[in-house]
């Protein structure tokens, strides 16, 4: 499922749309998705400024 279809299914938008692509769906059970992460993500600015780490709650 590409980003355009995801946008029709989820109410979230940037910066809280944390899904770029859905890879697999087992309806009613599981979803496997992908989030492309770059150094430009807003959370890297403050977590931590000189040693950026993706916050564990977002992994």
PDB file of N, H, CA, C and O in Angstrom:
ATOM      1  N   UNK A   1       0.864  -1.170   0.000  1.00  0.00           N
ATOM      2  CA  UNK A   1       0.000   0.000   0.000  1.00  0.00           C
ATOM      3  C   UNK A   1       0.905   1.225   0.000  1.00  0.00           C
ATOM      4  O   UNK A   1       1.792   1.344   0.845  1.00  0.00           O
ATOM      5  N   UNK A   2       0.687   2.122  -0.930  1.00  0.00           N
ATOM      6  H   UNK A   2      -0.034   2.025  -1.616  1.00  0.00           H
ATOM      7  CA  UNK A   2       1.533   3.309  -1.015  1.00  0.00           C
ATOM      8  C   UNK A   2       1.000   4.433  -0.119  1.00  0.00           C
ATOM      9  O   UNK A   2      -0.056   4.304   0.500  1.00  0.00           O
ATOM     10  N   UNK A   3       1.741   5.519  -0.065  1.00  0.00           N
ATOM     11  H   UNK A   3       2.599   5.624  -0.569  1.00  0.00           H
ATOM     12  CA  UNK A   3       1.428   6.626   0.842  1.00  0.00           C
ATOM     13  C   UNK A   3       0.063   7.243   0.551  1.00  0.00           C
ATOM     14  O   UNK A   3      -0.616   7.693   1.473  1.00  0.00           O
ATOM     15  N   UNK A   4      -0.342   7.269  -0.697  1.00  0.00           N
ATOM     16  H   UNK A   4       0.210   6.903  -1.446  1.00  0.00           H
ATOM     17  CA  UNK A   4      -1.626   7.890  -1.039  1.00  0.00           C
ATOM     18  C   UNK A   4      -2.798   7.101  -0.467  1.00  0.00           C
ATOM     19  O   UNK A   4      -3.774   7.685   0.003  1.00  0.00           O
ATOM     20  N   UNK A   5      -2.703   5.796  -0.507  1.00  0.00           N
ATOM     21  H   UNK A   5      -1.910   5.321  -0.890  1.00  0.00           H
ATOM     22  CA  UNK A   5      -3.756   4.953   0.073  1.00  0.00           C
ATOM     23  C   UNK A   5      -3.706   5.024   1.602  1.00  0.00           C
ATOM     24  O   UNK A   5      -4.744   5.046   2.262  1.00  0.00           O
ATOM     25  N   UNK A   6      -2.490   5.061   2.158  1.00  0.00           N
ATOM     26  H   UNK A   6      -1.646   5.043   1.621  1.00  0.00           H
ATOM     27  CA  UNK A   6      -2.341   5.178   3.614  1.00  0.00           C
ATOM     28  C   UNK A   6      -3.021   6.447   4.108  1.00  0.00           C
ATOM     29  O   UNK A   6      -3.695   6.430   5.138  1.00  0.00           O
ATOM     30  N   UNK A   7      -2.850   7.545   3.382  1.00  0.00           N
ATOM     31  H   UNK A   7      -2.303   7.559   2.546  1.00  0.00           H
ATOM     32  CA  UNK A   7      -3.463   8.822   3.783  1.00  0.00           C
ATOM     33  C   UNK A   7      -4.986   8.754   3.791  1.00  0.00           C
ATOM     34  O   UNK A   7      -5.626   9.524   4.506  1.00  0.00           O
ATOM     35  N   UNK A   8      -5.575   7.857   3.020  1.00  0.00           N
ATOM     36  H   UNK A   8      -5.054   7.232   2.440  1.00  0.00           H
ATOM     37  CA  UNK A   8      -7.035   7.710   3.046  1.00  0.00           C
ATOM     38  C   UNK A   8      -7.492   6.856   4.221  1.00  0.00           C
ATOM     39  O   UNK A   8      -8.667   6.888   4.586  1.00  0.00           O
ATOM     40  N   UNK A   9      -6.577   6.093   4.817  1.00  0.00           N
ATOM     41  H   UNK A   9      -5.623   6.067   4.520  1.00  0.00           H
ATOM     42  CA  UNK A   9      -6.924   5.174   5.906  1.00  0.00           C
ATOM     43  C   UNK A   9      -6.618   5.727   7.297  1.00  0.00           C
ATOM     44  O   UNK A   9      -7.309   5.400   8.262  1.00  0.00           O
ATOM     45  N   UNK A  10      -5.581   6.567   7.403  1.00  0.00           N
ATOM     46  H   UNK A  10      -5.020   6.833   6.619  1.00  0.00           H
ATOM     47  CA  UNK A  10      -5.156   7.084   8.710  1.00  0.00           C
ATOM     48  C   UNK A  10      -5.437   8.578   8.824  1.00  0.00           C
ATOM     49  O   UNK A  10      -5.288   9.304   7.841  1.00  0.00           O
ATOM     50  N   UNK A  11      -5.843   9.053  10.010  1.00  0.00           N
ATOM     51  H   UNK A  11      -5.964   8.463  10.808  1.00  0.00           H
ATOM     52  CA  UNK A  11      -6.064  10.481  10.202  1.00  0.00           C
ATOM     53  C   UNK A  11      -4.771  11.256  10.459  1.00  0.00           C
ATOM     54  O   UNK A  11      -4.774  12.486  10.413  1.00  0.00           O
ATOM     55  N   UNK A  12      -3.678  10.560  10.725  1.00  0.00           N
ATOM     56  H   UNK A  12      -3.676   9.561  10.762  1.00  0.00           H
ATOM     57  CA  UNK A  12      -2.413  11.201  11.075  1.00  0.00           C
ATOM     58  C   UNK A  12      -1.785  11.890   9.870  1.00  0.00           C
ATOM     59  O   UNK A  12      -1.948  11.455   8.730  1.00  0.00           O
ATOM     60  N   UNK A  13      -1.065  12.971  10.146  1.00  0.00           N
ATOM     61  H   UNK A  13      -0.933  13.324  11.072  1.00  0.00           H
ATOM     62  CA  UNK A  13      -0.318  13.702   9.124  1.00  0.00           C
ATOM     63  C   UNK A  13       1.038  14.083   9.711  1.00  0.00           C
ATOM     64  O   UNK A  13       1.277  13.901  10.904  1.00  0.00           O
ATOM     65  N   UNK A  14       1.924  14.614   8.866  1.00  0.00           N
ATOM     66  H   UNK A  14       1.729  14.762   7.896  1.00  0.00           H
ATOM     67  CA  UNK A  14       3.252  15.036   9.304  1.00  0.00           C
ATOM     68  C   UNK A  14       3.125  15.978  10.500  1.00  0.00           C
ATOM     69  O   UNK A  14       2.260  16.853  10.486  1.00  0.00           O
ATOM     70  N   UNK A  15       3.937  15.835  11.513  1.00  0.00           N
ATOM     71  H   UNK A  15       4.640  15.124  11.525  1.00  0.00           H
ATOM     72  CA  UNK A  15       5.058  14.917  11.671  1.00  0.00           C
ATOM     73  C   UNK A  15       4.691  13.599  12.357  1.00  0.00           C
ATOM     74  O   UNK A  15       5.585  12.839  12.729  1.00  0.00           O
ATOM     75  N   UNK A  16       3.413  13.314  12.530  1.00  0.00           N
ATOM     76  H   UNK A  16       2.687  13.931  12.228  1.00  0.00           H
ATOM     77  CA  UNK A  16       3.021  12.096  13.242  1.00  0.00           C
ATOM     78  C   UNK A  16       2.509  10.983  12.345  1.00  0.00           C
ATOM     79  O   UNK A  16       2.001   9.980  12.846  1.00  0.00           O
ATOM     80  N   UNK A  17       2.628  11.130  11.054  1.00  0.00           N
ATOM     81  H   UNK A  17       3.041  11.945  10.647  1.00  0.00           H
ATOM     82  CA  UNK A  17       2.345  10.020  10.148  1.00  0.00           C
ATOM     83  C   UNK A  17       3.629   9.203  10.064  1.00  0.00           C
ATOM     84  O   UNK A  17       4.529   9.526   9.289  1.00  0.00           O
ATOM     85  N   UNK A  18       3.706   8.163  10.850  1.00  0.00           N
ATOM     86  H   UNK A  18       2.975   7.900  11.480  1.00  0.00           H
ATOM     87  CA  UNK A  18       4.949   7.401  10.983  1.00  0.00           C
ATOM     88  C   UNK A  18       4.934   6.122  10.149  1.00  0.00           C
ATOM     89  O   UNK A  18       5.552   5.124  10.520  1.00  0.00           O
ATOM     90  N   UNK A  19       4.228   6.158   9.026  1.00  0.00           N
ATOM     91  H   UNK A  19       3.726   6.969   8.724  1.00  0.00           H
ATOM     92  CA  UNK A  19       4.161   5.027   8.097  1.00  0.00           C
ATOM     93  C   UNK A  19       4.363   5.565   6.690  1.00  0.00           C
ATOM     94  O   UNK A  19       3.664   6.489   6.274  1.00  0.00           O
ATOM     95  N   UNK A  20       5.307   5.000   5.953  1.00  0.00           N
ATOM     96  H   UNK A  20       5.875   4.249   6.291  1.00  0.00           H
ATOM     97  CA  UNK A  20       5.528   5.391   4.561  1.00  0.00           C
ATOM     98  C   UNK A  20       4.966   4.377   3.574  1.00  0.00           C
ATOM     99  O   UNK A  20       4.577   4.732   2.461  1.00  0.00           O
ATOM    100  N   UNK A  21       4.926   3.115   3.984  1.00  0.00           N
ATOM    101  H   UNK A  21       5.242   2.826   4.888  1.00  0.00           H
ATOM    102  CA  UNK A  21       4.435   2.073   3.082  1.00  0.00           C
ATOM    103  C   UNK A  21       3.978   0.875   3.906  1.00  0.00           C
ATOM    104  O   UNK A  21       4.610   0.533   4.905  1.00  0.00           O
ATOM    105  N   UNK A  22       2.906   0.248   3.505  1.00  0.00           N
ATOM    106  H   UNK A  22       2.392   0.526   2.694  1.00  0.00           H
ATOM    107  CA  UNK A  22       2.453  -0.997   4.122  1.00  0.00           C
ATOM    108  C   UNK A  22       2.936  -2.136   3.238  1.00  0.00           C
ATOM    109  O   UNK A  22       2.672  -2.164   2.037  1.00  0.00           O
ATOM    110  N   UNK A  23       3.651  -3.080   3.854  1.00  0.00           N
ATOM    111  H   UNK A  23       3.866  -3.058   4.831  1.00  0.00           H
ATOM    112  CA  UNK A  23       4.255  -4.183   3.115  1.00  0.00           C
ATOM    113  C   UNK A  23       3.374  -5.431   3.092  1.00  0.00           C
ATOM    114  O   UNK A  23       3.261  -6.105   2.068  1.00  0.00           O
ATOM    115  N   UNK A  24       2.750  -5.732   4.237  1.00  0.00           N
ATOM    116  H   UNK A  24       2.842  -5.185   5.069  1.00  0.00           H
ATOM    117  CA  UNK A  24       1.908  -6.927   4.345  1.00  0.00           C
ATOM    118  C   UNK A  24       0.732  -6.647   5.263  1.00  0.00           C
ATOM    119  O   UNK A  24       0.852  -5.899   6.233  1.00  0.00           O
ATOM    120  N   UNK A  25      -0.401  -7.251   4.951  1.00  0.00           N
ATOM    121  H   UNK A  25      -0.499  -7.859   4.163  1.00  0.00           H
ATOM    122  CA  UNK A  25      -1.579  -7.164   5.812  1.00  0.00           C
ATOM    123  C   UNK A  25      -2.144  -8.568   5.981  1.00  0.00           C
ATOM    124  O   UNK A  25      -2.416  -9.264   5.003  1.00  0.00           O
ATOM    125  N   UNK A  26      -2.318  -8.973   7.242  1.00  0.00           N
ATOM    126  H   UNK A  26      -2.097  -8.407   8.036  1.00  0.00           H
ATOM    127  CA  UNK A  26      -3.049 -10.191   7.570  1.00  0.00           C
ATOM    128  C   UNK A  26      -4.303  -9.684   8.276  1.00  0.00           C
ATOM    129  O   UNK A  26      -4.323  -9.535   9.497  1.00  0.00           O
ATOM    130  N   UNK A  27      -5.340  -9.425   7.500  1.00  0.00           N
ATOM    131  H   UNK A  27      -5.324  -9.546   6.507  1.00  0.00           H
ATOM    132  CA  UNK A  27      -6.527  -8.707   7.961  1.00  0.00           C
ATOM    133  C   UNK A  27      -7.037  -9.223   9.309  1.00  0.00           C
ATOM    134  O   UNK A  27      -7.261 -10.419   9.501  1.00  0.00           O
ATOM    135  N   UNK A  28      -7.210  -8.281  10.227  1.00  0.00           N
ATOM    136  H   UNK A  28      -7.028  -7.310  10.071  1.00  0.00           H
ATOM    137  CA  UNK A  28      -7.691  -8.606  11.560  1.00  0.00           C
ATOM    138  C   UNK A  28      -6.625  -9.126  12.502  1.00  0.00           C
ATOM    139  O   UNK A  28      -6.910  -9.399  13.668  1.00  0.00           O
ATOM    140  N   UNK A  29      -5.377  -9.272  12.006  1.00  0.00           N
ATOM    141  H   UNK A  29      -5.145  -9.051  11.059  1.00  0.00           H
ATOM    142  CA  UNK A  29      -4.313  -9.817  12.850  1.00  0.00           C
ATOM    143  C   UNK A  29      -3.094  -8.911  12.929  1.00  0.00           C
ATOM    144  O   UNK A  29      -2.798  -8.366  13.992  1.00  0.00           O
ATOM    145  N   UNK A  30      -2.378  -8.742  11.811  1.00  0.00           N
ATOM    146  H   UNK A  30      -2.618  -9.185  10.948  1.00  0.00           H
ATOM    147  CA  UNK A  30      -1.133  -7.971  11.831  1.00  0.00           C
ATOM    148  C   UNK A  30      -0.969  -7.133  10.567  1.00  0.00           C
ATOM    149  O   UNK A  30      -1.564  -7.401   9.523  1.00  0.00           O
ATOM    150  N   UNK A  31      -0.140  -6.114  10.712  1.00  0.00           N
ATOM    151  H   UNK A  31       0.343  -5.896  11.561  1.00  0.00           H
ATOM    152  CA  UNK A  31       0.262  -5.286   9.579  1.00  0.00           C
ATOM    153  C   UNK A  31       1.772  -5.095   9.679  1.00  0.00           C
ATOM    154  O   UNK A  31       2.295  -4.811  10.757  1.00  0.00           O
ATOM    155  N   UNK A  32       2.465  -5.250   8.566  1.00  0.00           N
ATOM    156  H   UNK A  32       2.040  -5.481   7.691  1.00  0.00           H
ATOM    157  CA  UNK A  32       3.905  -4.993   8.502  1.00  0.00           C
ATOM    158  C   UNK A  32       4.084  -3.750   7.638  1.00  0.00           C
ATOM    159  O   UNK A  32       3.666  -3.719   6.481  1.00  0.00           O
ATOM    160  N   UNK A  33       4.718  -2.713   8.219  1.00  0.00           N
ATOM    161  H   UNK A  33       5.058  -2.738   9.160  1.00  0.00           H
ATOM    162  CA  UNK A  33       4.850  -1.434   7.524  1.00  0.00           C
ATOM    163  C   UNK A  33       6.293  -0.948   7.575  1.00  0.00           C
ATOM    164  O   UNK A  33       7.131  -1.501   8.287  1.00  0.00           O
ATOM    165  N   UNK A  34       6.561   0.104   6.797  1.00  0.00           N
ATOM    166  H   UNK A  34       5.880   0.554   6.218  1.00  0.00           H
ATOM    167  CA  UNK A  34       7.900   0.670   6.679  1.00  0.00           C
ATOM    168  C   UNK A  34       7.855   2.168   6.934  1.00  0.00           C
ATOM    169  O   UNK A  34       6.964   2.863   6.446  1.00  0.00           O
ATOM    170  N   UNK A  35       8.824   2.661   7.704  1.00  0.00           N
ATOM    171  H   UNK A  35       9.548   2.096   8.100  1.00  0.00           H
ATOM    172  CA  UNK A  35       9.011   4.095   7.915  1.00  0.00           C
ATOM    173  C   UNK A  35      10.436   4.422   7.511  1.00  0.00           C
ATOM    174  O   UNK A  35      11.380   3.925   8.124  1.00  0.00           O
ATOM    175  N   UNK A  36      10.605   5.241   6.496  1.00  0.00           N
ATOM    176  H   UNK A  36       9.838   5.644   5.998  1.00  0.00           H
ATOM    177  CA  UNK A  36      11.939   5.693   6.090  1.00  0.00           C
ATOM    178  C   UNK A  36      12.365   6.819   7.026  1.00  0.00           C
ATOM    179  O   UNK A  36      11.654   7.813   7.173  1.00  0.00           O
ATOM    180  N   UNK A  37      13.516   6.663   7.651  1.00  0.00           N
ATOM    181  H   UNK A  37      14.094   5.856   7.531  1.00  0.00           H
ATOM    182  CA  UNK A  37      14.007   7.647   8.622  1.00  0.00           C
ATOM    183  C   UNK A  37      15.247   8.330   8.058  1.00  0.00           C
ATOM    184  O   UNK A  37      16.173   7.669   7.587  1.00  0.00           O
ATOM    185  N   UNK A  38      15.254   9.671   8.113  1.00  0.00           N
ATOM    186  H   UNK A  38      14.502  10.208   8.496  1.00  0.00           H
ATOM    187  CA  UNK A  38      16.430  10.442   7.719  1.00  0.00           C
ATOM    188  C   UNK A  38      16.838  11.347   8.875  1.00  0.00           C
ATOM    189  O   UNK A  38      16.082  11.519   9.832  1.00  0.00           O
ATOM    190  N   UNK A  39      18.013  11.914   8.788  1.00  0.00           N
ATOM    191  H   UNK A  39      18.628  11.774   8.012  1.00  0.00           H
ATOM    192  CA  UNK A  39      18.502  12.811   9.839  1.00  0.00           C
ATOM    193  C   UNK A  39      17.654  14.075   9.938  1.00  0.00           C
ATOM    194  O   UNK A  39      17.763  14.807  10.922  1.00  0.00           O
ATOM    195  N   UNK A  40      16.819  14.346   8.949  1.00  0.00           N
ATOM    196  H   UNK A  40      16.731  13.752   8.149  1.00  0.00           H
ATOM    197  CA  UNK A  40      15.964  15.538   8.959  1.00  0.00           C
ATOM    198  C   UNK A  40      14.686  15.371   9.769  1.00  0.00           C
ATOM    199  O   UNK A  40      13.889  16.307   9.845  1.00  0.00           O
ATOM    200  N   UNK A  41      14.466  14.211  10.373  1.00  0.00           N
ATOM    201  H   UNK A  41      15.113  13.451  10.311  1.00  0.00           H
ATOM    202  CA  UNK A  41      13.266  14.013  11.191  1.00  0.00           C
ATOM    203  C   UNK A  41      13.287  15.008  12.352  1.00  0.00           C
ATOM    204  O   UNK A  41      14.344  15.250  12.936  1.00  0.00           O
ATOM    205  N   UNK A  42      12.123  15.593  12.696  1.00  0.00           N
ATOM    206  H   UNK A  42      11.264  15.396  12.221  1.00  0.00           H
ATOM    207  CA  UNK A  42      12.084  16.630  13.733  1.00  0.00           C
ATOM    208  C   UNK A  42      12.583  16.171  15.103  1.00  0.00           C
ATOM    209  O   UNK A  42      13.148  16.977  15.843  1.00  0.00           O
ATOM    210  N   UNK A  43      12.391  14.898  15.460  1.00  0.00           N
ATOM    211  H   UNK A  43      11.932  14.244  14.859  1.00  0.00           H
ATOM    212  CA  UNK A  43      12.799  14.449  16.795  1.00  0.00           C
ATOM    213  C   UNK A  43      14.310  14.413  16.959  1.00  0.00           C
ATOM    214  O   UNK A  43      14.792  14.441  18.092  1.00  0.00           O
ATOM    215  N   UNK A  44      15.081  14.351  15.870  1.00  0.00           N
ATOM    216  H   UNK A  44      14.689  14.329  14.950  1.00  0.00           H
ATOM    217  CA  UNK A  44      16.541  14.332  15.989  1.00  0.00           C
ATOM    218  C   UNK A  44      17.102  15.674  16.464  1.00  0.00           C
ATOM    219  O   UNK A  44      18.201  15.713  17.018  1.00  0.00           O
ATOM    220  N   UNK A  45      16.378  16.763  16.260  1.00  0.00           N
ATOM    221  H   UNK A  45      15.486  16.731  15.810  1.00  0.00           H
ATOM    222  CA  UNK A  45      16.872  18.088  16.658  1.00  0.00           C
ATOM    223  C   UNK A  45      17.090  18.197  18.160  1.00  0.00           C
ATOM    224  O   UNK A  45      17.995  18.903  18.604  1.00  0.00           O
ATOM    225  N   UNK A  46      16.274  17.509  18.943  1.00  0.00           N
ATOM    226  H   UNK A  46      15.539  16.935  18.582  1.00  0.00           H
ATOM    227  CA  UNK A  46      16.413  17.637  20.390  1.00  0.00           C
ATOM    228  C   UNK A  46      16.750  16.338  21.092  1.00  0.00           C
ATOM    229  O   UNK A  46      16.800  16.306  22.322  1.00  0.00           O
ATOM    230  N   UNK A  47      16.982  15.274  20.356  1.00  0.00           N
ATOM    231  H   UNK A  47      16.942  15.300  19.357  1.00  0.00           H
ATOM    232  CA  UNK A  47      17.190  13.959  20.981  1.00  0.00           C
ATOM    233  C   UNK A  47      18.364  13.256  20.330  1.00  0.00           C
ATOM    234  O   UNK A  47      18.096  12.298  19.606  1.00  0.00           O
ATOM    235  N   UNK A  48      19.482  13.566  20.474  1.00  0.00           N
ATOM    236  H   UNK A  48      19.700  14.345  21.063  1.00  0.00           H
ATOM    237  CA  UNK A  48      20.173  14.613  21.236  1.00  0.00           C
ATOM    238  C   UNK A  48      20.909  15.465  20.215  1.00  0.00           C
ATOM    239  O   UNK A  48      21.373  14.929  19.209  1.00  0.00           O
ATOM    240  N   UNK A  49      21.033  16.768  20.430  1.00  0.00           N
ATOM    241  H   UNK A  49      20.655  17.204  21.247  1.00  0.00           H
ATOM    242  CA  UNK A  49      21.543  17.674  19.401  1.00  0.00           C
ATOM    243  C   UNK A  49      22.863  17.257  18.738  1.00  0.00           C
ATOM    244  O   UNK A  49      22.997  17.389  17.521  1.00  0.00           O
ATOM    245  N   UNK A  50      23.828  16.763  19.496  1.00  0.00           N
ATOM    246  H   UNK A  50      23.720  16.655  20.485  1.00  0.00           H
ATOM    247  CA  UNK A  50      25.123  16.427  18.901  1.00  0.00           C
ATOM    248  C   UNK A  50      25.353  14.928  18.754  1.00  0.00           C
ATOM    249  O   UNK A  50      26.380  14.502  18.226  1.00  0.00           O
ATOM    250  N   UNK A  51      24.399  14.131  19.221  1.00  0.00           N
ATOM    251  H   UNK A  51      23.564  14.477  19.649  1.00  0.00           H
ATOM    252  CA  UNK A  51      24.447  12.673  19.058  1.00  0.00           C
ATOM    253  C   UNK A  51      23.025  12.175  18.839  1.00  0.00           C
ATOM    254  O   UNK A  51      22.450  11.540  19.723  1.00  0.00           O
ATOM    255  N   UNK A  52      22.452  12.456  17.667  1.00  0.00           N
ATOM    256  H   UNK A  52      22.920  12.971  16.949  1.00  0.00           H
ATOM    257  CA  UNK A  52      21.046  12.128  17.435  1.00  0.00           C
ATOM    258  C   UNK A  52      20.750  10.628  17.531  1.00  0.00           C
ATOM    259  O   UNK A  52      21.461   9.787  16.982  1.00  0.00           O
ATOM    260  N   UNK A  53      19.672  10.338  18.251  1.00  0.00           N
ATOM    261  H   UNK A  53      19.094  11.021  18.697  1.00  0.00           H
ATOM    262  CA  UNK A  53      19.208   8.969  18.442  1.00  0.00           C
ATOM    263  C   UNK A  53      17.696   8.964  18.252  1.00  0.00           C
ATOM    264  O   UNK A  53      17.004   9.840  18.771  1.00  0.00           O
ATOM    265  N   UNK A  54      17.180   7.991  17.516  1.00  0.00           N
ATOM    266  H   UNK A  54      17.742   7.279  17.094  1.00  0.00           H
ATOM    267  CA  UNK A  54      15.726   7.885  17.374  1.00  0.00           C
ATOM    268  C   UNK A  54      15.147   7.455  18.712  1.00  0.00           C
ATOM    269  O   UNK A  54      15.579   6.447  19.271  1.00  0.00           O
ATOM    270  N   UNK A  55      14.170   8.203  19.244  1.00  0.00           N
ATOM    271  H   UNK A  55      13.819   9.022  18.791  1.00  0.00           H
ATOM    272  CA  UNK A  55      13.579   7.851  20.535  1.00  0.00           C
ATOM    273  C   UNK A  55      13.011   6.429  20.519  1.00  0.00           C
ATOM    274  O   UNK A  55      12.354   6.013  19.565  1.00  0.00           O
ATOM    275  N   UNK A  56      13.278   5.710  21.584  1.00  0.00           N
ATOM    276  H   UNK A  56      13.811   6.048  22.360  1.00  0.00           H
ATOM    277  CA  UNK A  56      12.824   4.327  21.687  1.00  0.00           C
ATOM    278  C   UNK A  56      11.323   4.163  21.535  1.00  0.00           C
ATOM    279  O   UNK A  56      10.869   3.154  20.996  1.00  0.00           O
ATOM    280  N   UNK A  57      10.544   5.128  21.997  1.00  0.00           N
ATOM    281  H   UNK A  57      10.913   5.948  22.435  1.00  0.00           H
ATOM    282  CA  UNK A  57       9.085   5.010  21.888  1.00  0.00           C
ATOM    283  C   UNK A  57       8.609   5.069  20.443  1.00  0.00           C
ATOM    284  O   UNK A  57       7.465   4.715  20.160  1.00  0.00           O
ATOM    285  N   UNK A  58       9.470   5.512  19.520  1.00  0.00           N
ATOM    286  H   UNK A  58      10.400   5.800  19.751  1.00  0.00           H
ATOM    287  CA  UNK A  58       9.103   5.568  18.106  1.00  0.00           C
ATOM    288  C   UNK A  58       9.598   4.355  17.321  1.00  0.00           C
ATOM    289  O   UNK A  58       9.260   4.184  16.149  1.00  0.00           O
ATOM    290  N   UNK A  59      10.397   3.520  17.972  1.00  0.00           N
ATOM    291  H   UNK A  59      10.671   3.659  18.923  1.00  0.00           H
ATOM    292  CA  UNK A  59      10.927   2.337  17.267  1.00  0.00           C
ATOM    293  C   UNK A  59       9.923   1.216  17.281  1.00  0.00           C
ATOM    294  O   UNK A  59      10.187   0.143  16.740  1.00  0.00           O
TER     295      UNK A  59
END
